[in-house]
Amino acid sequence: MASITIQNLDDALKAKLRIRAARLGRSMEEEVQVILKNVLAQEDAPKNLGYSIHQRFADIGGFDLSPIEKEPIRDRDLILWFL
């Protein structure tokens, strides 16, 4: 397993990391690993939910809906819609 060294880490940031790790029952190194894993996993997450849903179901095909017959809007309905 690889290791890295972070130089010039701000003291306040290090203190927050230490407190967070202690609160969660982890070492600072473990907490950094969890943070990095979570952030990098979010980058792999889809950016466009609609496109992702479409891609998931594209292989099973689609279906056609029959057209809906529309009636013209009457003046009374239009007035009630604005109220």
LINCOR-V349285 format. One record per residue. N is the residue number from 1. SS is DSSP state (~ for helix, > for strand, _ for the rest). OMEGA is omega as a letter, one per 20 degrees, with the letter a starting at -180 (* if undefined). D_LAST is the distance of its C-alpha to the last C-alpha in Angstrom with 1 decimal. Layout:
n:N ss:SS omega:OMEGA d_last:D_LAST
n:N ss:SS omega:OMEGA d_last:D_LAST
//
This chain:
n:1 ss:_ omega:a d_last:66.5
n:2 ss:_ omega:r d_last:65.9
n:3 ss:_ omega:r d_last:65.5
n:4 ss:_ omega:r d_last:64.0
n:5 ss:_ omega:r d_last:64.6
n:6 ss:_ omega:a d_last:62.0
n:7 ss:_ omega:r d_last:63.5
n:8 ss:_ omega:r d_last:62.2
n:9 ss:_ omega:a d_last:59.5
n:10 ss:_ omega:a d_last:57.9
n:11 ss:~ omega:a d_last:59.2
n:12 ss:~ omega:r d_last:55.8
n:13 ss:~ omega:r d_last:54.5
n:14 ss:~ omega:r d_last:57.6
n:15 ss:~ omega:r d_last:57.1
n:16 ss:~ omega:r d_last:53.5
n:17 ss:~ omega:r d_last:54.8
n:18 ss:~ omega:a d_last:57.6
n:19 ss:~ omega:r d_last:55.3
n:20 ss:~ omega:r d_last:52.8
n:21 ss:~ omega:a d_last:55.7
n:22 ss:~ omega:a d_last:57.3
n:23 ss:~ omega:a d_last:54.1
n:24 ss:_ omega:r d_last:53.8
n:25 ss:_ omega:r d_last:57.5
n:26 ss:_ omega:r d_last:58.4
n:27 ss:_ omega:r d_last:60.7
n:28 ss:~ omega:r d_last:59.4
n:29 ss:~ omega:r d_last:60.6
n:30 ss:~ omega:a d_last:58.8
n:31 ss:~ omega:r d_last:55.6
n:32 ss:~ omega:r d_last:55.8
n:33 ss:~ omega:r d_last:56.4
n:34 ss:~ omega:r d_last:53.2
n:35 ss:~ omega:r d_last:51.1
n:36 ss:~ omega:r d_last:52.5
n:37 ss:~ omega:a d_last:52.0
n:38 ss:~ omega:a d_last:48.4
n:39 ss:~ omega:a d_last:47.6
n:40 ss:~ omega:r d_last:49.4
n:41 ss:~ omega:r d_last:47.8
n:42 ss:~ omega:r d_last:44.3
n:43 ss:~ omega:r d_last:45.5
n:44 ss:~ omega:a d_last:46.3
n:45 ss:_ omega:a d_last:42.8
n:46 ss:_ omega:a d_last:40.5
n:47 ss:_ omega:a d_last:38.4
n:48 ss:_ omega:a d_last:35.8
n:49 ss:~ omega:a d_last:34.6
n:50 ss:~ omega:r d_last:33.2
n:51 ss:~ omega:a d_last:36.6
n:52 ss:~ omega:r d_last:38.5
n:53 ss:~ omega:r d_last:36.8
n:54 ss:~ omega:a d_last:37.4
n:55 ss:~ omega:a d_last:41.0
n:56 ss:~ omega:a d_last:41.6
n:57 ss:~ omega:a d_last:40.6
n:58 ss:~ omega:a d_last:41.8
n:59 ss:_ omega:a d_last:45.2
n:60 ss:_ omega:r d_last:44.1
n:61 ss:_ omega:a d_last:42.3
n:62 ss:_ omega:r d_last:38.9
n:63 ss:_ omega:a d_last:37.4
n:64 ss:_ omega:r d_last:35.5
n:65 ss:_ omega:r d_last:32.3
n:66 ss:_ omega:a d_last:31.9
n:67 ss:_ omega:r d_last:29.3
n:68 ss:_ omega:r d_last:26.0
n:69 ss:_ omega:a d_last:25.5
n:70 ss:_ omega:r d_last:22.2
n:71 ss:_ omega:r d_last:20.7
n:72 ss:_ omega:r d_last:19.0
n:73 ss:_ omega:r d_last:15.2
n:74 ss:_ omega:a d_last:14.7
n:75 ss:~ omega:a d_last:12.7
n:76 ss:~ omega:r d_last:10.9
n:77 ss:~ omega:r d_last:10.0
n:78 ss:~ omega:r d_last:8.9
n:79 ss:~ omega:r d_last:6.5
n:80 ss:~ omega:r d_last:5.1
n:81 ss:~ omega:r d_last:5.5
n:82 ss:~ omega:a d_last:3.8
n:83 ss:_ omega:* d_last:0.0
//
